[in-house]
Amino acid sequence: MDLRYWEQVLADEEKRLGLDDGYKFVFGPWDTLNHAEIAFLSLNPGKCPDDFVKRTISDERGNSYEVEQDTTISPITNQFLRLARLLGVAPRGVLAGVVAPFRSGQWNDFSKRQKDESLALGRRFWMGPLKRPDLRLILVCSEEAAKLVVDVTGASFDIETPAGWGNVKLRRYRCGGGKVVVHLPHLSRFRLLGRTQSEAALREIL
C-alpha cells in the first residue's frame, strides 16, 4: 500500500468522475492498515465542514470519529465510539474507513456510474488490508459495504439474529483462519448503540 500512489489515484478519479466535494479512505493513521486487528468500514464520507481538510486519504491526527466528536454533526460518530467501548478497544486501534472514498451529502447524490466506480475503487484499495491474516474482526455498516467486504474476503454466511430494532437483522460471516465479518445496518440511521436490546444482540453476534 503506497500512500503517494493512492493520493494521486483519488485526485485523478475525483476529477474524472466529475466530483468536487473531496475524499477520504482511512478514518485514522495510514499505518492502521498494517496492524489493526479490528476494522470498521462504512459506506462513504459525508460532506466536510468548512474548517476541516476536505481532501485527505487518511487522518494522521488519530481516529477521526474520536478526534472530531465535539465538532461533527454525524450520528455515526457517537455510535462508533460506543461500539469501540463495547468491544473494549481504543478507537485509535481500530482500522476505520469507508468502502467508497468520495464525499457526499447522501449516497444517492451520486449517479449510478459514480457509485459503481467509487465502489470499484474501494475494492482495489481494501483488497490487501482486508486479507491480512491478523485482522480478526471486520464490522461493516451498510448493505454496499457488506457486499464488498464479503466478496473480497470470500466469507461464508454463518448466522443471522434480530437487531432489536423492528425487522432489522445482524448477520455474521466467517472466513478461513478464524476471521469474522459482522454486517450491521447503517448506524447513521439505525442507532443501535445505547439501546439495551440492540446492544444485547450485538454482544450475541460478536
DRENKOL-857773 format. One record per residue (C-alpha): chain; z, x, y negated; residue in one letter. Coordinates in steps of 0.5 Angstrom, whole numbers, plus 500, padded with zeros to 3 digits. Each point is the difference from the previous one (the first is absolute). Layout:
# residues N
<atom chain="A" up="Z" east="X" north="Y" resn="A"/>
...
END
This chain:
# residues 206
<atom chain="A" up="500" east="500" north="500" resn="M"/>
<atom chain="A" up="497" east="503" north="494" resn="D"/>
<atom chain="A" up="504" east="498" north="493" resn="L"/>
<atom chain="A" up="494" east="502" north="496" resn="R"/>
<atom chain="A" up="495" east="497" north="504" resn="Y"/>
<atom chain="A" up="503" east="493" north="500" resn="W"/>
<atom chain="A" up="501" east="500" north="493" resn="E"/>
<atom chain="A" up="492" east="502" north="499" resn="Q"/>
<atom chain="A" up="499" east="494" north="505" resn="V"/>
<atom chain="A" up="504" east="495" north="497" resn="L"/>
<atom chain="A" up="497" east="502" north="493" resn="A"/>
<atom chain="A" up="493" east="499" north="502" resn="D"/>
<atom chain="A" up="501" east="494" north="504" resn="E"/>
<atom chain="A" up="503" east="496" north="495" resn="E"/>
<atom chain="A" up="494" east="501" north="495" resn="K"/>
<atom chain="A" up="495" east="499" north="506" resn="R"/>
<atom chain="A" up="504" east="493" north="501" resn="L"/>
<atom chain="A" up="500" east="498" north="493" resn="G"/>
<atom chain="A" up="507" east="500" north="500" resn="L"/>
<atom chain="A" up="505" east="503" north="494" resn="D"/>
<atom chain="A" up="507" east="498" north="501" resn="D"/>
<atom chain="A" up="502" east="506" north="503" resn="G"/>
<atom chain="A" up="502" east="502" north="507" resn="Y"/>
<atom chain="A" up="506" east="503" north="505" resn="K"/>
<atom chain="A" up="500" east="501" north="507" resn="F"/>
<atom chain="A" up="507" east="503" north="501" resn="V"/>
<atom chain="A" up="507" east="497" north="497" resn="F"/>
<atom chain="A" up="503" east="506" north="501" resn="G"/>
<atom chain="A" up="499" east="508" north="500" resn="P"/>
<atom chain="A" up="494" east="503" north="504" resn="W"/>
<atom chain="A" up="504" east="503" north="505" resn="D"/>
<atom chain="A" up="503" east="494" north="503" resn="T"/>
<atom chain="A" up="493" east="499" north="503" resn="L"/>
<atom chain="A" up="502" east="506" north="504" resn="N"/>
<atom chain="A" up="507" east="499" north="502" resn="H"/>
<atom chain="A" up="503" east="493" north="499" resn="A"/>
<atom chain="A" up="502" east="496" north="507" resn="E"/>
<atom chain="A" up="499" east="493" north="497" resn="I"/>
<atom chain="A" up="494" east="497" north="496" resn="A"/>
<atom chain="A" up="500" east="494" north="496" resn="F"/>
<atom chain="A" up="493" east="498" north="498" resn="L"/>
<atom chain="A" up="498" east="494" north="495" resn="S"/>
<atom chain="A" up="493" east="498" north="498" resn="L"/>
<atom chain="A" up="498" east="503" north="493" resn="N"/>
<atom chain="A" up="504" east="502" north="494" resn="P"/>
<atom chain="A" up="501" east="495" north="494" resn="G"/>
<atom chain="A" up="498" east="501" north="493" resn="K"/>
<atom chain="A" up="503" east="506" north="497" resn="C"/>
<atom chain="A" up="505" east="499" north="494" resn="P"/>
<atom chain="A" up="497" east="503" north="493" resn="D"/>
<atom chain="A" up="506" east="506" north="501" resn="D"/>
<atom chain="A" up="498" east="501" north="507" resn="F"/>
<atom chain="A" up="495" east="505" north="503" resn="V"/>
<atom chain="A" up="494" east="496" north="501" resn="K"/>
<atom chain="A" up="496" east="505" north="505" resn="R"/>
<atom chain="A" up="504" east="504" north="505" resn="T"/>
<atom chain="A" up="499" east="501" north="507" resn="I"/>
<atom chain="A" up="508" east="501" north="502" resn="S"/>
<atom chain="A" up="506" east="500" north="496" resn="D"/>
<atom chain="A" up="504" east="506" north="500" resn="E"/>
<atom chain="A" up="506" east="497" north="496" resn="R"/>
<atom chain="A" up="502" east="497" north="506" resn="G"/>
<atom chain="A" up="500" east="494" north="504" resn="N"/>
<atom chain="A" up="496" east="495" north="495" resn="S"/>
<atom chain="A" up="504" east="494" north="502" resn="Y"/>
<atom chain="A" up="506" east="504" north="498" resn="E"/>
<atom chain="A" up="498" east="503" north="494" resn="V"/>
<atom chain="A" up="497" east="494" north="497" resn="E"/>
<atom chain="A" up="506" east="495" north="502" resn="Q"/>
<atom chain="A" up="502" east="499" north="493" resn="D"/>
<atom chain="A" up="493" east="499" north="497" resn="T"/>
<atom chain="A" up="496" east="497" north="505" resn="T"/>
<atom chain="A" up="499" east="492" north="500" resn="I"/>
<atom chain="A" up="497" east="500" north="507" resn="S"/>
<atom chain="A" up="505" east="497" north="505" resn="P"/>
<atom chain="A" up="498" east="504" north="506" resn="I"/>
<atom chain="A" up="504" east="506" north="496" resn="T"/>
<atom chain="A" up="506" east="497" north="502" resn="N"/>
<atom chain="A" up="498" east="497" north="507" resn="Q"/>
<atom chain="A" up="498" east="508" north="502" resn="F"/>
<atom chain="A" up="507" east="502" north="497" resn="L"/>
<atom chain="A" up="504" east="495" north="504" resn="R"/>
<atom chain="A" up="495" east="502" north="506" resn="L"/>
<atom chain="A" up="502" east="507" north="500" resn="A"/>
<atom chain="A" up="507" east="498" north="500" resn="R"/>
<atom chain="A" up="499" east="496" north="506" resn="L"/>
<atom chain="A" up="497" east="506" north="503" resn="L"/>
<atom chain="A" up="505" east="505" north="498" resn="G"/>
<atom chain="A" up="496" east="505" north="497" resn="V"/>
<atom chain="A" up="499" east="502" north="493" resn="A"/>
<atom chain="A" up="494" east="497" north="496" resn="P"/>
<atom chain="A" up="497" east="507" north="499" resn="R"/>
<atom chain="A" up="500" east="502" north="507" resn="G"/>
<atom chain="A" up="495" east="494" north="502" resn="V"/>
<atom chain="A" up="492" east="501" north="499" resn="L"/>
<atom chain="A" up="499" east="494" north="496" resn="A"/>
<atom chain="A" up="493" east="499" north="497" resn="G"/>
<atom chain="A" up="494" east="495" north="501" resn="V"/>
<atom chain="A" up="494" east="499" north="504" resn="V"/>
<atom chain="A" up="495" east="498" north="494" resn="A"/>
<atom chain="A" up="501" east="505" north="494" resn="P"/>
<atom chain="A" up="498" east="496" north="494" resn="F"/>
<atom chain="A" up="504" east="497" north="496" resn="R"/>
<atom chain="A" up="499" east="492" north="498" resn="S"/>
<atom chain="A" up="504" east="494" north="498" resn="G"/>
<atom chain="A" up="498" east="496" north="506" resn="Q"/>
<atom chain="A" up="497" east="503" north="507" resn="W"/>
<atom chain="A" up="495" east="494" north="498" resn="N"/>
<atom chain="A" up="498" east="503" north="494" resn="D"/>
<atom chain="A" up="495" east="505" north="504" resn="F"/>
<atom chain="A" up="493" east="498" north="502" resn="S"/>
<atom chain="A" up="499" east="500" north="508" resn="K"/>
<atom chain="A" up="497" east="506" north="499" resn="R"/>
<atom chain="A" up="505" east="503" north="496" resn="Q"/>
<atom chain="A" up="506" east="498" north="505" resn="K"/>
<atom chain="A" up="496" east="503" north="506" resn="D"/>
<atom chain="A" up="498" east="506" north="497" resn="E"/>
<atom chain="A" up="507" east="501" north="498" resn="S"/>
<atom chain="A" up="503" east="499" north="507" resn="L"/>
<atom chain="A" up="495" east="505" north="503" resn="A"/>
<atom chain="A" up="502" east="505" north="495" resn="L"/>
<atom chain="A" up="507" east="498" north="502" resn="G"/>
<atom chain="A" up="498" east="501" north="508" resn="R"/>
<atom chain="A" up="498" east="507" north="498" resn="R"/>
<atom chain="A" up="506" east="502" north="497" resn="F"/>
<atom chain="A" up="505" east="498" north="504" resn="W"/>
<atom chain="A" up="497" east="501" north="507" resn="M"/>
<atom chain="A" up="503" east="507" north="500" resn="G"/>
<atom chain="A" up="507" east="499" north="498" resn="P"/>
<atom chain="A" up="501" east="493" north="504" resn="L"/>
<atom chain="A" up="498" east="504" north="506" resn="K"/>
<atom chain="A" up="506" east="505" north="499" resn="R"/>
<atom chain="A" up="504" east="500" north="507" resn="P"/>
<atom chain="A" up="506" east="501" north="496" resn="D"/>
<atom chain="A" up="499" east="494" north="496" resn="L"/>
<atom chain="A" up="504" east="495" north="504" resn="R"/>
<atom chain="A" up="500" east="493" north="496" resn="L"/>
<atom chain="A" up="495" east="497" north="495" resn="I"/>
<atom chain="A" up="501" east="494" north="497" resn="L"/>
<atom chain="A" up="494" east="496" north="497" resn="V"/>
<atom chain="A" up="500" east="495" north="495" resn="C"/>
<atom chain="A" up="494" east="495" north="499" resn="S"/>
<atom chain="A" up="495" east="498" north="505" resn="E"/>
<atom chain="A" up="495" east="505" north="498" resn="E"/>
<atom chain="A" up="505" east="506" north="500" resn="A"/>
<atom chain="A" up="502" east="498" north="507" resn="A"/>
<atom chain="A" up="493" east="499" north="503" resn="K"/>
<atom chain="A" up="498" east="507" north="497" resn="L"/>
<atom chain="A" up="506" east="504" north="503" resn="V"/>
<atom chain="A" up="500" east="496" north="507" resn="V"/>
<atom chain="A" up="492" east="502" north="500" resn="D"/>
<atom chain="A" up="502" east="507" north="498" resn="V"/>
<atom chain="A" up="506" east="502" north="505" resn="T"/>
<atom chain="A" up="497" east="496" north="506" resn="G"/>
<atom chain="A" up="506" east="496" north="500" resn="A"/>
<atom chain="A" up="501" east="494" north="505" resn="S"/>
<atom chain="A" up="504" east="494" north="499" resn="F"/>
<atom chain="A" up="507" east="499" north="502" resn="D"/>
<atom chain="A" up="504" east="494" north="498" resn="I"/>
<atom chain="A" up="500" east="495" north="494" resn="E"/>
<atom chain="A" up="506" east="497" north="497" resn="T"/>
<atom chain="A" up="501" east="495" north="494" resn="P"/>
<atom chain="A" up="502" east="503" north="494" resn="A"/>
<atom chain="A" up="505" east="495" north="498" resn="G"/>
<atom chain="A" up="495" east="497" north="494" resn="W"/>
<atom chain="A" up="496" east="494" north="502" resn="G"/>
<atom chain="A" up="495" east="501" north="505" resn="N"/>
<atom chain="A" up="499" east="508" north="498" resn="V"/>
<atom chain="A" up="501" east="505" north="506" resn="K"/>
<atom chain="A" up="501" east="507" north="501" resn="L"/>
<atom chain="A" up="496" east="504" north="505" resn="R"/>
<atom chain="A" up="502" east="506" north="504" resn="R"/>
<atom chain="A" up="494" east="505" north="503" resn="Y"/>
<atom chain="A" up="501" east="506" north="504" resn="R"/>
<atom chain="A" up="496" east="507" north="500" resn="C"/>
<atom chain="A" up="500" east="506" north="505" resn="G"/>
<atom chain="A" up="506" east="504" north="499" resn="G"/>
<atom chain="A" up="505" east="495" north="498" resn="G"/>
<atom chain="A" up="497" east="499" north="493" resn="K"/>
<atom chain="A" up="502" east="492" north="498" resn="V"/>
<atom chain="A" up="496" east="496" north="495" resn="V"/>
<atom chain="A" up="503" east="494" north="497" resn="V"/>
<atom chain="A" up="496" east="495" north="496" resn="H"/>
<atom chain="A" up="504" east="497" north="494" resn="L"/>
<atom chain="A" up="497" east="494" north="495" resn="P"/>
<atom chain="A" up="498" east="503" north="493" resn="H"/>
<atom chain="A" up="507" east="501" north="497" resn="L"/>
<atom chain="A" up="498" east="498" north="493" resn="S"/>
<atom chain="A" up="499" east="493" north="503" resn="R"/>
<atom chain="A" up="505" east="500" north="505" resn="F"/>
<atom chain="A" up="506" east="503" north="498" resn="R"/>
<atom chain="A" up="504" east="501" north="507" resn="L"/>
<atom chain="A" up="505" east="505" north="498" resn="L"/>
<atom chain="A" up="506" east="496" north="497" resn="G"/>
<atom chain="A" up="499" east="494" north="505" resn="R"/>
<atom chain="A" up="505" east="500" north="505" resn="T"/>
<atom chain="A" up="496" east="497" north="506" resn="Q"/>
<atom chain="A" up="494" east="504" north="498" resn="S"/>
<atom chain="A" up="504" east="507" north="500" resn="E"/>
<atom chain="A" up="502" east="498" north="507" resn="A"/>
<atom chain="A" up="493" east="499" north="502" resn="A"/>
<atom chain="A" up="498" east="507" north="497" resn="L"/>
<atom chain="A" up="506" east="503" north="504" resn="R"/>
<atom chain="A" up="498" east="497" north="506" resn="E"/>
<atom chain="A" up="493" east="502" north="500" resn="I"/>
<atom chain="A" up="502" east="507" north="498" resn="L"/>
END
